[in-house]
Amino acid sequence: MTYLETTAQFYSEVAQTPQVGLCCVQSSSLQLPELNIPLQMQQMNYGCGTTVHPTELAHAPTVLYVGVGGGLEALQFAYFSRRQGAVIAVEPVTAMREAATRNLKLAAQENAWFDPSFVEIREGDAFSLPVADASVDVLAQNCLFNIFTPQDLHLALKEAFRVLKPQGRLLMSDPIATRSIPQHLQQDERLRAMCLSGALTYEQYIKHLVNTGFGQIEIRARRPYRLLDSQSYRLKEHLLLESLDTVSYKVPIPEDGACVFTGKTAIYAGTKPFFDDGAGHLLQRGIPAAVCDKTAIKLASFSEEITITNSTWYYDGGGCC
């Protein structure tokens, strides 16, 4: 079998017999008023973080969710877009489509506001999405794209870019590796299907997004995910995997490069009320201003009177790039 066939077989198994804590034993569902998540759906929360960011979901967007899992995040997206077909969930595994359908019917019994018609489940995969060009506002995936080889990841990201409208958002949550994963683990198809051996480093992951054409990328969270210990995984030393939540915008890449926000701020401490670099960045004395990493480097080179804070690995808007 190819690694994708192994992955499909694995998720067919866990669709029929849920494995609680398969991805993140410490993950918790986003809590929203009047949202009740059925137990079966919670048990099938096969994700490493969250892609549901309320700030990105105003005005009832059309959402395409790739890899429906147990339907939990599809239900959460429907919370913000309460209309027929507002959420399109694409899933290649028959057993998982069936499980998600059952779970969404249970959700309708526990949530007066929800109708199963809000989520349309379609057969398909990340490499050939069954929707038209520039037709969705938001595309999301949780703990799926890390399974792909770099070549297949490139294809999946290009397909995501195709279906997003201009200014559309790609919401992703994936494991990343703090150093390159050795070949003997990368080639283990079962571990890859379990989201334990296909992760890229942070630098590689962001580069893939930029190379696809996304002009602005925001890090919403970066946290420890799993430890691959040296004894169990035949490593020279332990290898930490982290969970990375990102929002990438389909906007043009500026001439000086994409804007990547990781929580840095710039603080002007000079004698004047403001610092103006002449390129659209105005800093008020003593007030931290959120900046992208690219701008942080430029401002630091302008003046010793500007302090750049470290990345917090959390960014939720504001500032300049």
N, C-alpha and C positions, 0 to 999 in steps of 0.2 A: 504494500500500500504506500501511497505518497503520504507526506506528513499531513496534508489537508484531509485525506481520507481517514487517517488515524484520528485526527481532531474531530471529524464528523462522527465517527464511531464512539469516541469517548463522550461527547456531549449528548449523543443518543442515549447512552447508558445513564448519565446523570439526570437526564430529563425524566426517565422512567423511575429511577431510584435516586431522589435528591441527596446530595452530599453536603450537609450543613457545614459552612465554613470552608468550602473548597478553595476559594480564592483568598478571602480576608476574614479571619476569625474575629478581628476587632472592628470590622466595618459596621456602620450603623446607617439605617435609612434616613434620608432627609425627612424631618417631621414637619408636616404642614397642617393647618387647621382643617378639620373635617375630612382628613384623609386617613382611611383605615386600610392597612395592608394585610391581606389574608396570610395566615401562617404558612401555607404551602408556598406562596410567593416569596415570603421572607427566606424560607429554607433554600430557595433557588436563586438567591442573590449572588450570582457568580460574577462579581466585579471587584476591582481593587481600589475603588474610590467612588466618586460620583461625577456624573456629567450633567446633573440637573442644577443649574445655576439660575435662580429666579431673576437676576438682573438681565439675563439674556433672553428672557421669555415673555417680555411685555408684548402687548398687542396680538396675542393669540397666534403665534407663528405656526407655520406648517413645519412639522418635524419629521425627519427621516431617521429612524433608529436602526442601526445595522447590528444584527445578532440579538434577537429579542430576549434570549434567556427565559426566565420565568415570567417576564412581563412587568417586573417591578418598575423599572425606569420608564417604560412605555406608559404605565399608569400615572406616574408622577408628571410626565410631560403633558398627558391629557388633562391633568389638573389645571394647567395654564391655558389650554386650548380646547375648550369644551364644545366641540362641534364634530359632526360626522367626518371621518377620514382625516382629522387634523394631525394624527400621528400615523405614519406609515412604518411598520416594522418589517424588516427584511431578514429572513432566516432560511438557511439552506437545509437544516436538519428537520425532517418530518416530525420526529418525536418531540422536538423542542417547540415547534409550531403548535402541535396539539396540546402540549402542557401549558403553554402561554395562553391559548384560547380558553382552556378550562379555568386557569387562574383568573383571567379577566372576567369571566362570568361570575366567579366567586366575589371578585371585587365589586361587581355591580350590585350584589346582594348586600354588601357591607358599606356601600357609599351611595347615598341617595342622588348625588350630583352626577354620577358616572354612568355612561351607557357604553356597552361594548363596541358600538359603532364608531366611537371616538377613535379607536385603534384598528387600523386595517393591517392584517398580517399577510404579507406576500412572500411567496417562494422566490429565492434569489440569493445572491452572494455579493460580497464586497467588491468583486472585480467586474460585475456587470449588473449594476443597480437598475431595477425595473421602474425607473422614473425618467422623465424628460430632462433635457439640459436646463439649467438655471431655473428649477421649479420648486426648490425648498428653501426655507429661511434658515433652518438649523439642521445639521447632520450630527448625530452622536453615536459613539461606540464606547463600550466599557470593557476593557480587558480582552479585546479581540485582536486588534491590529498588532500587538506585541508577539502574537503567535506566528505571524507571517515572516518569511525570509525577507531580507532587504529588497530583493527584486519584486516580490509580491506586494510588499508594503508600498513601494513606489506606485504600483498599478492601482492599489486600493485608494491611496491618497489622490491620485489623478482622477479617479472616478468620483471621489467625494467632491473634488474641486469642480468637476463638470456639472454636477447636479445642483450645486449651491447657486443661489441668486447672487448678483453683485452685492457686496457688503454682508453676505451670508456668513454664518459662523459654524465652524467645526469644533464640536465639544468632545474631548477625548479624555479617557482615564486609562493609563497603561502602566505596567511595571517598567522601570528602567534599571540598569545595572550600574553600580558604582565603579566597575571596571569591566573590560571586555570578558564575556563569558567564554570559557574554553570550548574548543571544537567538540570534545567528546560529550559535552552537555548539549551543545547546539544540535548535535546529530541525534539526540535521544528524542524521538517523536512523541513519546508519551509525556515526557517532562515538558516538551514544547506545548503540547495540548493543555497541560495544566498551568500554563503561564509561568513556568519556572526556568526556561532555558532559551527563550527567543528574544529576551529584552536587549535593547540597544543601550548605549551610554546616553546620558543627557545630551551631550554635544551632538552625537549622531542623530538622535531623535529630532532635535530642533532643526538640524541641517536638512533632514528629509522634508519637514514642513516648509521651510524656506524654498528649497529646490522645487517644490510643487507649485509655488507661486503665492503663498500666503504672506501678505505684507505686514501683518501685525499679529503677534503671538503673546498671550498673557498666561502666566503661570498662576493658577488658582490655588494649588496646594502641592507640596512635595513632602512626603512623609515616609518613614520606614515601612517596608512591606513584608519581606521574608528574608531570613538568613539561610544561605546555602552553606552548611557547615562543612569543614574540610574532610571529616571522616566519612560522612554519608555520601558526599558527592565527589570524592577523590580529587580534592583540591589541595594546593600547597598552603593556602590560608583561607579563612572564611570569606565569603563573598556576600555583601549586602545588596539586596534588591530594594528599590524604593518605588512608591506609587506616585505618579505624576498626573495631575489634573491640569489640562490646558484648554484655552479657548483661542482658536485661530480664525482670523478674519480674512475673507476673500476681498481684499483691497489691494491696489497696486503696490508693488515693492518700491519704496523711494530709491532715488539714484544712489544714495549713500548706504543702502542696505535695509533689510527688514528691521522693524521695531520689536524687540523682545523685552517684555516687562517682567521682572523677577522680584519686584518690591523694593528696588533701590530708590533713594531720594537724594536730592541735591540741596544743600543748605549754604546760603551766602552769608558770610560773616564780616563783610567789609564795612566801610564807613558811610557809604551811600545808602539811601533808602531801598534802592533796587539795583540788581545786576541784569543787564541786557546784553546778550551775546550777539545781537543783530541778526539772529537766525530764527527768531520766534520764541526764544526761551527767556522768560522774565522771572527772576527770582527776587522775592521780597526778603529783606534782611531778617535772618533768624528764623524763617518759616520753611520747614521742609516741603519740598515739591517733588511729587512722584515723577520719575524719569525712566525712560527705557535704558537698557544697558549701553546701547550705542551712544546716546546723548550723555550718559554719565561719564563715559570716557572723554568725550569732547569737552564737557564743562570742567572736568578736573584738569585738563591741559591748559585751560584759559587762565586760571588764577589759583594761587595758593589760598585765597580767601574763600574758596568753595570746598566744602566737605561733602564727600560722597559716602553715604551709608551702605552697609553690606546688603546683599540680597536677603530678603525675608522668605522668599519662595512662596509669597502670597501677594496677589494683586487683584483689586476689585474695582479699578477705574480711577479716573482723575489724572492730573499731571500733564506732561507733554512728552513728545518724542522728537 
